[in-house]
Amino acid sequence: MGKKKKSKHKKTADSRAILQSAITALLNDGSGNTYSLKHIIKKLQLKKKDDIKIAGQVMDQLEEEEGTQQPGSGSFKSKTKRGEVTGIVDHVSSRFAYVKLGNDQPDIFIKGRDLGGAVDGDTVNITIFSTRHGEHQEGKVTSIVKRNRTRYVGKVELSKSFAFVVPDYRKMHTDFFVYPEFINGAKSGDKVIIEVTSWSQDDKKPEAKIVQILGKAGENEAEIHSIMAEFDLPFKFSEKVIHESSEIDAGITKAEIKKRWDFRQVTTFTIDPEDAKDFDDAISFRKLENGNHEIGVHIADVTHYVKPNSILDQEAYDRATSVYLVDRTIPMLPERLSNELCSLRPHEDKLTFAAVFEIDDKMKIRKEWFGRTIIHSNVRFSYEEAQVILEQGQGVLADELRILNDIAKKLRKERFRKGAVNFETTEVKFKLDEKGKPLAVIPKVRKDAHKLIEEFMLLANKQVATFVYNLNKGREKNTYIYRIHDFPDPEKVKNFSVFARQFGHKMNVEEHSISDSLNKLMSEIEGKPEQNILEQLAIRTMAKAKYSTDVKGHFGLAFDHYSHFTSPIRRYPDMMAHRLLQHYLDDGKHLSKHEYEEKCVHSSEREKRAADSERASIKYKQVEFMASAEKKVFDGLISGVTEWGIYVEIVETKCEGMVRLADMTDDFYEFDEKNYRITGRKNRKVYTLGDKISIRVKKTDIDKRMIDLVIAQNNAFSEE
């Protein structure tokens, strides 16, 4: 009898321990919810009277031990302080978001109702709790540390007594309410800039005031200005900046010339786009008596004119880069500098900073020199003009161009032999009318003239970085601005190889073979319909190149040391590279790495902003162009498959749109994530990654920069 009683007591104790653990976990799940005993019983699915009785006793015990508090009669809430972490919101849809914690930590899933009014880009504190299924970590925003932005661009919708502004930004999933007194003359359909006056609380919409009217939605100026405002790009230079640039003395004194290597009698030329105005690099060439070739890479000496901490310098640092939208350039420097003083225009003496190489017939660099020069460019070639001379073998400087092209090809071959990756991405440009309307989408074609200039710029950038790195052998290395590119994540490369396999291409994803395998793939796809898709995805698979004071090498170029030295008119890191190089040439002491690392981070962020805004302007013009082609049937390639539709790249225009599953009414299609495809439930028709498909445009949305497509009824992909 005693044994039976003891066994019963043990069973009761075990039940109490299990229930106490379950109740504590429920109260501490991170949701901050309050539970009544009835809720707890229901949540834990307790049916037996003994279990329900024990649950009540456990709650009493937890309260006595001050583990819970009773905010209301008969309800309980954990008093345990949950650990908070800080991250940045990635607001994917109105239903959910992720909070990115950084440092390779997994993103935290946040339900829309748990965002606490936070929006995309905001820095927030969150508590984390595991889901009952354990699939991923979920969290809840507890406070907003910092708003990412308070200004947005959108389109006005007026009613009798108020207005709404629908934001252009895809990741802003709510409209803004505007009181009549803050409409400021805007009319329905206007593109405007708003300033947030009150963020959303409970079910209320965020409130804002209209601070600037950009123009009618759909008009080129309004749309481009809205992109500029969306990415916080500057519209103009301040009067102080313009004034300081106008005060610069354009004269070149004899004293200044004496400080420089004089190349004015050496054959020198530039090759740039037809419509370029800022020529920031030139090539000098002469054959030496010993049979070697002397090649000078001369770069505009911007830092001769822009002094550290001047108003011009501060503005250049803030902008960090020029931005090239489809119909305009937003320059880093005012026109007085970019198009006049620093531009290496023909038949003018110009101050430059150079890397000069003596190269023998076996492609060995026998001598190299770095420093300030003065040049007098003989010829200004466009890429097209230089290409014609290379192809025909005759014309101005035909022999010089031929020799330089031969050297460039050998330099290129050597780079690939050492493991450089041959990314030849297909870019597009637009033929626009006088109002900015796109008349045609034209793929950019890179030929030998482009590659000639590219190879000598790469050579200068590599050798300058290597020279600075090797200055202090065995001692602390000099601080310098490097352009680094990490080795790709093996898992991403593996996923990319699976993607490429859908198009019939195999890759070797072993670490030592990645470069060769990528180059082999790039050769295989050249000229094929899938070329653009795979090139773009291959680039996204790679780590992002960035500026840093750390010496990590450049994977894509297969260089141990690499810098940006050759474009100081349009990139601030190049200006820093010039100043640092001159500092070390003058036997200057080691400089603060921390100070320059901060500038590198800023420059990398500004570079990303520029790239994102440039892509947005291209997408806008693509959508505008496709809006005029809604009746035409196009050949396309399936470039992505999701649970809500298939992405299709139009072969002719390189524009991408989506065929939504909701518009595929011939069957109910199911998403097969593992095999990158959708399959009809009844007809078993399969649409998979890389499939050729005929489509037409159903709808375009300029505001969201989106193209909706539908499958053409005949779906007869034209064969070449």
N, C-alpha and C positions, 0 to 999 in steps of 0.2 A: 504494500500500500504506500509506503514511504517513497519507493522508487517511482511509482506512478505519479505521485504529487510533485516530486522533484522534476520529472520529465515535463509535466504540464507547465510548471514555473519557467523551465528553460525555453519551452515553445513560446510562452507569452513574452519572455525577454527578447527572444529573437525577433518576434513580430514587432515589438516596440522599437528595436534598433533599426529594423528595415524601414518601418513607417517614419521614424524620426529622420532618417537619412533622406527619404523621398520628399517629406514635407519641407525640410531645410533646403533641398535642391530646388523645389518649386518656388519657395519664397525668394531664393537668391538667384533666380534665373536671369537677372539683369533687366527685366522688363519694368521693374519698379511698381508692379501691379499690387493692388490690395485684394486679399481673399477672405471671404467668410468661411467658417467651418464647413458650411454646406457646399461652397465652391471647391474646397479642398477635397472633400469626399467625392465630389463628382469628377474632378480632374484626375484623381488617383484611382477612380472606378472601384471604390470600396463598397462591397455588398454585405459582408458578414457583420453581424451586430458587434462581435468582439473587436473587429478591426476598427469600426466606427467609434466604439467606446475608447479604444487605445489612442485613436487620432485626437480625440478631445483632450485626453490626459497629456499627450505629447505637446499640444498647443499651450496648455496651462503651464507645463514645465518650461517650455521655451520662453514664455512670457516672464516667469519667475526668474529665469536666468538672464533676462534682459536681451534675449536674442530676437524678440519680435516686439512690435509696438501695436497698439490698437487705435488707429486713427479715428475709427467710428465704432459705434456699438456693435460688438460681435464680429469685427473684422480685424484682419492681421496683415502686417507688412514687415518685411525684414528690416532690421536696424543695421545690418552689415553694410558698411561702406564699400561700394563696388569700385574696383580699380578703373581709372579712366585712361584712355589713350587719345592721342591727337592725330588727326589726319585731314586729308582734303577730299571733298565730295566730288564724285563723278556721277552726275545725275543722269542715268541712262534713259529712264522713261518716267512717266508720271507715276507709275506703280512702284518703282524701286530705284535704288541708287547703290553705289559702292563707295566706301571710304578707303582711300589709298593711304597706307601707313608708311610706305617707303622702306628703305633698307631691306629689300627682298622679303618683307613680311606679306602674307596673303591679304588680299583685299577683304574688307568686311561688308557683308550684305546688309542693307538697311531698307526696310519697307517704307513706302511713301509716307505712311501715317506716323512713322517714327523719326522723320527728318527734323521735326521741330522748327519748321520754317527755313531750314538751310537750303541753299540752292547750289548749282554746279560751281565748283571752284572755291567754295567757302572752306575756311579752316575751322574744324569743329572738334569738340571733345565728345567722345562716345564711350558708352559701356558696352562690353562684349558678353554675349552668352551663347552657348551652343544650342542648336536646334535639337529637338528630340530625335530626329533622324540622324543627326551627326554628320550630315552631308557638307555643311559649311558653317562658318561662324557668322552669326548675326549680331547686330548691334542696334543701339538706339542713341540718337544725338541728345546729349545732356546740356550742351551749351555751344554757342557760336563764338569762336575766338576772334575771327576776323572775316569780314565780308570780302569776297574776291573783287567785286566791283559794285558800284552804285549807279552806273550809267549803262543804258541799253539802247539799242536801235530797234525800231519796229514800225508797224503801220497803224495809223489811227483809224478807229471806227467810232463815229460820232452817233450819239442818240440825243434826245431832246434836252436832257438835264445833266448828262455826264458823257465821258468818253472812255473807251478802252484802247490800250495800245497792245497789239499782238507782237511780241518780240520776234526778231528774225532768228535769234540764236536758238539752234535746235534743242539745246539742253536746258532751255528755260521753258518749263512746262506749265506756266500760268500766265495769264494776261495781267496787265497793270491797270488799275482803276485811276481815272483822272477826273478831279472835280472841275466844274466849269471855269472857275477862276484861274486854273492852271493849264487850260488848253492853249492859251496864248496864240490864237489866230489860226491854229491848224485846222485842216479840213479832212473829211473822210478820204482815205486813199493816200494821204501824205505819208512820206517816210520822215520820221522824226527821231531826235535823241531825247531821252527822258532821264530825269534824275529821280531816284527812289527817295520818297519822303517818309514812307512807313512800310516795314516789311509785314508779310502776312502773319496773322495771328488767328488761331482756331480755324474757322471757315472763311474768314475775311481775305479778300484778295490784297496783294501788296498795292500801295498807293504811290503815285509818282506825279511829277510835273513835267510838262514839255519845255525843254530849254533851247531846242534848235529845230527848225524845219529844213529838211534836206531837199525836198522836192517831191514830185509825184512818183509813187511807186511804179517801177517798170521803166522809168526814164534812166538813161545811162548815168548822168551825173548824180542823180539821187541814189542809185544802186551802188555805184563805186564809192561815193561818200559814205554810204551806210556801212560798207565793208571797212573803210578806213576808220570809222567811228567804232565799229564792233571790235576791232583789234587795237583800238587806242593809238592809231597812227597819227603823226602830226600832219596838220593841213598846210602849215606854212612855217617859215622861219620868223622868229621875233625881230623886231626892229633893231634891237641891240646886236643880234647876230649879223644881220645884214650890214649894219653900220660898221662893225669891226672888220668884216670881210672887205668892205669898200675902202678901208683905210690902209690895207696892206700895200706896201711898195712893190710894184711889179718889176722894178729894175734889177739887173744882175751886175754887180760891181766887179771890178778887176780883182779886188781882194777876195771876193767869194770864189771866183774862177780859180785862183791860185790854190785854194784848199781842195780842189777837185781834180780827178783824172779827166782830161779834156778829150772827148770822143767826137768833137764836132767835124773832124775831117774823116771819120770812119763811116762807112756805109751803114745806115741805120733806117729802119722802117717800122711801121705798126700794121697789124692786121686786126680788124674789129668788125662788128656787125655794121651793115650798111647805114643804119640810122643812129649809130653811136655818136656821142659828143664828148664823152669823158674817156680819153685814151690814156690809160694809166700804165701800160707796159709797151716797151719797144725792144727790138732785137738789133744788136750791132753785129757785123760779121766782117772778118778779114782773114785772108790766108797768110800765114807767117812764113818767113824765109826758110824755117826748118821743115816746112811741109805740113805742120799742124794748123788747126783752125782755131782762131780766137772768137769766141761767141760771148757777147755781153747781153745780159738780161737787165734792162734799165727800167726802173720803176719810178713813177712820179714821186718827187721828194716832198710829200705833203707836210711832213713835220718841220721842214724849213720854214713854212709859212704859218702853221698852226702850233702855237707854243703851249706847253703844259699849263693847265689850270686857267687858260684864257677862256673867254665866253665861247669862242668857236670850239675849243677843245671840249668844254663841258657839254655843249650841244651835240658834238660828234659822239662823245662817249654815251650820252643818253640814248641817242638813236642807234648807235653801234653798227648799223648796216644800212645800205640803201635798200629800198623795197621796189620790186618790179611788178606792178599790176599790169593787166592786159593792155591798158590804154595810156599808162603814165608811169613815170618813175618818181618815187619819193626819195630824194637824195639825202645822203648822210651829211654832205657839205653844201653850202650855198653855191649857186651857179658861178659866181665870181671865181671860186676855187676849182670846182669840179669840171667846168667847161672851159675855163680860161687859163688861170695861172698854172694849174697843175696838169691840165690836159696836154699830152705830148703831141701837139698839133704839128703838121709838117711845115718845114721851112721857117721854124722858129727855134731860137736857143731855149733849152729847157733844163731845169735842175732836176737831177735824178739820183736815186740810190741804186747801186748795181751789184750784181754778182757776175763776175767775169771768169770764163773758163778757157783754158787751153786744152784742146782735145785732139788726141792723135788718131791715126787711121784705124786703130784697134779699139776705139771708143774709150780709151783710158783718159781720165782727167789728169794731165801732167802738172798743171798749176791752177790755182784758183785765188781770186782776190775779191774782197768785199769792201765797199766804201761808197763815198759820194762821187758822182760824175756830172758832167754837163754834156748834153747831146744836141744834135741838130738833125731831126728826122728828115730823110730825103723823100720818102714816099709814104702816103697813107693808103693802104690797101683795104678794101672790104674783103670778107671771106670769099665771096663769090669771085671777085677779081683775081685774088691769089690762086684760087682753085683752077680757074681757066688757064693761068700761066703754067701751073704745075702739070695740067693735063696736056697742054699743047707744046710745052717745052720752049716757048718763046714769049718775049715780052719784057717789060721792065724788071730788072734783077732776076731774070729767069735762072741763070746759073747759081746765084746765091740761094734762091728758094729751093732749087733742086738738091743742092748739097745739104742744106739744113733739113729738108724733108727726109733725105736718106738717113741722116744722123738721128732725127726724131723717131723714125721707124725702128732703128736699132736700139735706141733707148727704151722704146715701148716693148720690144721683144724681150729685152733683158728684164724689164719689170715683171712681165708675165712668167718668165723662167724662174724668177725668185718667189713667185707665189701671189702676185697681184691679181685682183679679181677684175674681170673685164665686164663692167656694167655699162652697157650702151642703152640707156633708157630712151624711150620714144617720148619726146616732148611735142607739144602742139603750140602753134601761134594762130592768131586770127587776122583775117582780112576784114577791116572795119570800114564802114562808110563815115561820112563827115559827122554824123550824130552818134557814132560809136556802136551802131548796130552791126553784128557779125554777118558778113556775107559768105565767108568760107572758113573752115577749120583746116589748117595746113600743118601736117607733121613736120617738125624740124629734122633736117638731115645733116648729120655730122660727117664731113669729108676730111681729106688729108690736110687742108689748110687749117681747120679747127684743131686737128690732132697735133700738127706741127707746133702751134703756139702752146697748146696744153702741155706737151712734153717738156718744153724748155721752162715753163712756169713751175712744173713739178720738180724739175732738176734744181732750180734756184731755191725753191722752198725746202727741199730735202737738204741741200748742201749748207744752206745758212743755219738750219737747225743743228746739223751735225757739227759744224764749225763751233758754234756756241757751246754745245755739249762737251766737246773735247778740249775746250780752253783750259779747264782746271782738272788735269789728270791726277787722280788719286786724292783729290780734295773735294770739299763741298761744291756741288755743281752750281753754276750760275743760274739764277732765276731767269726763265725765258717763257715765251708764250708758244706752247706746242698745240698742234692740231692732232688729237689722238682718236683712235678708233679701235675699240676692244674686239677681242676674238668673239665670234657669235656664240650664243647659247646653243649647246649641242641639241637640246630638246627642240628648240625652234627650227634648227636645221633639219632635224628628223621629220618634224611636222611638214616643213616645206617640201621635203622629198616625197612625202605621201601625196601632197597636192600636185607636184609635178608628174607623179606617176599616173594621175588621172588623165593627163594629156599624152601618155605614152612615153615619158622620159624617165630613165632610171638614174639615180645618183648614188655615189659612194659617200656615206655620211661619217666615215671614220675621221677623227680629228685631223690627222696628217694629210687627208685627201680632200678636204672641203674646198680649198681654193681651186685645185685642178678640176674637181667634179663640177663646181659652179661654172668655170670657164668652158668646160666641155658642153654643159647645158646651154650656155649663152650662144655658143656656136651653132648648136643644133636648132635652136628656135629662131635664129635670125631669118627674117622675112616671112615667118609663119604667122598665122592669125593669133596664136596664143602668146606671141613674143611680148607684147606690152603687159599683159596680165602677169606673166611669170617674172618679168623684169621688175615690175613694181612690187610684187610680193617678195622677191628675193631681197630687195633693198630693205623692206620692212622686217625681214628676218634678221638682217644684220643689226649689230649694236649701232647706236647713233653716234656719229662723229661729234666731237665737241672740243672746246678750248680748255686747256689746262696747263698748270705749271708742272704737273707730273709728267715723267718721261715713260710713256707706255707703248709707244710705237703706233703705227697705223696699219691695221690688218688689211684693209681693202687695197692699199697701195704697196703693201709688203715693204714698208720703210721702218727702220728702227727709230729714226728721228724725222719729224716733219713739222713744219710751221706754215703759217700764212704770212707771206712777205710781199706778194705781188699785186695786191689790189687795195692800197691805202686810201684811194679816193672813195671807195664804197664799203670798206670794212675797218672798223676801229682796231681789232686785234692786229692788223697789219701795221697800223701806226705805232702800236705798242712794240711790235717786233722791231721796227726801224729804230725807235728810241733806245731800246735795250741793246741792240747790236752796236749802235754808235757808242753807247756808254761803255761797253766792253772793249771796243776798238780803241777807246781813249784811256784804257787801263782803269776803268771805274771799278769800284768795290761791289761786293755782293749786295743785292737789293732784296727787300722784303718779299718773300714768297707768298705770305698770307695776303698782303695788299693786292698783288697781281692775281692771285687765285680768285679773289672776290670779283675782280674785273673780268676774269675769264667766265665765271658763272653768269654774270650779267650779260656778257656778249653772247653766250650760248642761248640764253633765254630770249634775247632780242632776235637772234637768228631764227629760232623756232617760230616766234611771232611773225616774222617776215615770210617764212615759208608757208605758214598756215593762211596768211592773208593772200598770198599769191595764188595758192590753190583755190581759195574761195572765189577770187576774181575769175579764174579760169573756169570753175564750175558754173559761175553765174553766166558767162558767155556761152558755155556749152548748152545750158538749159535754154537760154534765149535763142540760140541757133536752132535747137531741136524743136522749139515751139512753132517754127515756121515749116516744119516737115512732118506734120501729124498724119498726112495721108500716105506717105511713102513707106514702102516695106524695106527694111534694112536687114543685112546679115549681121548676126551677133554671136558672141561666145558667152557661155555661162561662166561667170567669173566668181560667183559666190552662191552658196545655198544656205538658207536659214529656215527657221520654223514658220516665218511669215511670208516668204517669197524667195525668188531666185534673182540674183543680180546678173545683168547682162551687159557686156561691153560691146558697143556698136563698132564693127570693124572699120568702117569708112571714116568715122569722126572721132574715134577713141573716147566717146562719151559713154558714161555708165548710167544705167537706170535699173528699175526694179519691176519685175512681173510679180504682182501680189497673188498669193494663193487664192485669195477671195475672188480674183478675176478669172481664175482657171475653173470655169463652170462645167467643163465636160466630165469631171469626175471629182471625187474627194481625194486630195493628195496628202500623203503622210511624209513627214520629214525623217530621213535616215541620217542622223548626224555622223555616225561612224563612217559611212561610205559617201558622204558629200552628195546626197541625192534626195529627190522626192519621188514617190511612187504612187500611181493611181490605185485606189483600193479595188476598183472593179476592172478597169481596162489594163491594169498592171503596166501602164506606160511609165517609163523612167526618164527623168531629166537629171543629168548628173554634171558635175564640174567638168568644164572643157567641151561640153556638147555644142555643136553648131546649131543655131536656131534662127528662124526668121521672125522678126518682131516689127511692130510699129508703135508710134508714140500715142499713148492714150491721153495723157495730161502732163503739163509742166507747171511747176510752182516756182516762180522767180524768187518769192520771199524766202522759201525754205531751200532753194537751190536744189530741187529734186525733179527727177524725170520718172513718171509712171509709164510702164510699157505693157503691151499685151502681145500674146503670141499671134502672129499672122495666120490666118486660116489655112493657107496653102502650106505654110512652114517649109518652103522649098529653098534651102540655102544654096545660093548660086555657086557653082564650081568654076574655078579658074582654069 
